[in-house]
């Protein structure tokens, strides 16, 4: 089964390559599906494709460098053409939950700097209501208990409830992001109003960011048993040659 899912992820990644044109500035996502895209992009670069990538994590940076993909930072290239990234959940309105890999802050910054965000995923990531995947919330370690209490109140006020757990490494220590922060995973089950929850979390001092990506995804490529399906944000069109 795992081999089937990996094939689907690679198929979605391959479909996303059709959007890449010479000279583009690309945001390179993080995670198991984005890893397939970076690998396939590396093959194109080796064959002569000229692009510049901005990685969303140190792990993606290391992979891209190993494939000789030219890289830059957002300080050097502040406006990107496309970001290609995965997602942990995708709702019908293309609102996402991201951050299972711990890179949600950089992923959101890079996606926000892009003219277009393309999400690649296997079909299991498509859900009718977000929340089955725990929502990652990135926080500063200072004052953690107070921040956690504020998060609990915000979640309740937004009509959600569930268990909050600090993400830990295999040896039991708090997971530390590339930015030096911790992650709280909120197992909420259902998030009926992602915008309301995002607004309340955004207002908490000590919350750096969260895994609700609202209004950022333009195109979603879902790969399943019957092939890859392309879903566009309302109002977004895709050139015919890329269908």
N, C-alpha and C positions, 0 to 999 in steps of 0.2 A: 504493500500500500504506500509506503514511504517513497518508493521509487516512482510510483505513479504521480504522486504529488510533486515530486521534484521535476518530473518531466513537464507537468503543467506549468510550474513556475518558470521553467526555461522557455516554454512556448510563449508565455506572456511577455517575458523579457525580449525574446526575438521579435515579437510583434512591435514592441516599443522602439526597436532599432529603426523601423521604417520612418519614424518621425525625426530622426537625426540627420542633419545635413552638414556638409563641410563648412567649417568655420564657426560652428555653433559653440556656445558656452553652456556647459551642461552641469546641473547639480546631480551629484552621484549619491544615491540613497544608501541606507544601511539596512542590513538584515539578510535573511536567507534568499529572498527573492531578488532583491537588489544586487546581491552578489552574482547572480546569474547574468544580470544585465551588464555589470562591469566586466565580467569575463568575456561576454560576446563583444562588447565594445572594444576590449583589448585586441581581439582578433581583427576587427575592422581597422583599428589604428595601425596594427602591424602590417596590414595590407595597403596602407597609405592614407586612410581617413585622417584629416586634420581637424581636431577639436581641442577644447580646453575643458577640463573637469574641475569642479569644486566639490571635494568630498564632505560628507556630513558627519564623519567620525574618523577617529584614528585608524580603526580597523579597515574602513573603506580606503583611506589614504594608503595604507600599507599594500592592500590588494592592487590598487591602481598603479602605484609605483612599481610593483613587481611586474606589471604588464606594460610598462613604459608609456602609460597614458599621461600626456602633459597635464600638469595640475597648477592651480592658482588658488588664491584665497578670495573671499568676498571683498576684502580691502583692495585687492588688485583688480578684481572684476566684479563690481558691485551690482551689475544687472545681468541676469542669466536668461537664456532663451527657453530652456526646458529643464525641469528636474524630473528624474525618473526614480521612483521610490516604491517600496512596498507598503502594506498596511496590515494591521492585525484584525481590523474589522472595517467593512465598507457598508454604509447605509444607503437606502434608495436615493436619498438627496445628495449623495456623494460626500456626506460628512464622515470623517474617519476617526478611528481610534488607532493611534500609533504610539510607539515607545517601548514595545516589548524587548527591543534590543538595547534600550537605554540611551538612545541618541536623539530623543524627541526635540530637545531645545534646538540643537543645530539643524535638525531636519526641518523644523518650522521656520527658522531664520532663512535657510536656503530656499525653501519652497516659496516663502513670501517675496524673495528677491527675483523670482522667476516669472517670465511671461506666461508660462504654462506648466502645470504640474500633472504628470502622467503617473498614475498608480498602476502597478502591476501586481497581480495576485492570483492564487488558485481560487477556484469557485467557492471553496468552503468559507472564504472570508466575507462573502456577501451575506448580509443579515437584514431582516426586516426592522429590527430595533437594536440599537447599539447597547452594549453593556455586558454581553456574555463574556467578553474578554475583559479582564480587570483593567481599569483606567489608570495609566501611569501618571503620577503627579510629582514633578521634580521640585525639591525643596532644598533650602540651605540648611546645613546641620545646626547652626546656631538657633537656640530657642525651639528645638524640635517639638517638645511636648506642647508648647503653646500653639505652634503652627498646626500640629495634628488636631488639636481641639477646634481650631478655627475651620479646618477642612471638614471635620465632622458636622459642624453647624451649617456650613455652606451646602453640604450634600443634603442634609435634612431639609433645609429651606428650599432647595431646588426640587423637592419631591422624590428624592432617592434615599436609599438606605442600603447598608451592606458593611462588610468587614474591611478594615484598613490594615494593611501590613507593610512594614518597611521591607523593601527588597534586600535580600542578602546574598552573599556569595556562598560558594560551597563550604567554605570554612566558617560560616556564620557571621562574618563581618558585614556591615552595611555595604551594599553595592554603591560604588562611587562613579559618577558619570565623568565624561571627558572634561566637563567644566568644574569638577570637584564637588558636585552636589549629591544628595541622596534622592532615592525614588520611593514614594509611597504608592503601592498598588491598591486601588479601590475596587473590590469585587462587589459591584452594584447590581448585577443581574440584568436590569433594564434601565436605560437612560431615555426617558420619554421626551425630555426637552433639553437636548445638548446645549443649545444656546444659553438657556437660563443657568445651567450648571457652569458652563465656561465663564460666563460673566461673573458669577459669584467667586469662582476660584481665582480669576484674574485680580480680584480686589483684595486678596489676602497677602499681607506683608509676610514674606518668607517663602511664598510659592513662586518659584522661578517661572514655571510654565507647566502645561498639562498636555496630555495626549489627544485632546479633542481638536481635530483639524477641521475648521468650519470655513467654507467658502474658498478653500485653497485648491482642491482637486478639480481639474478641468476635464480630464479623461481618465477612465478606468478600463483596464484591459483584464478581463477575467478569463482564465483558461480552465476548462473542464473537460469531461470525457468527449464532448462533441466539438472541441476546438476552442479557439479564443473568441471572446465576445467583447466588442468595444462599446462602452457606454459613455456618452458625452453629457456634460453639464448643459442644462437648458440654455439655448442661445449659442452654444459653441458648435461650430461645424468643422468637419474634417475633410480635407481635399480628397477628391475621389480616388486619386492614385494611391492613397494610403488606406483605403477601405479593405 
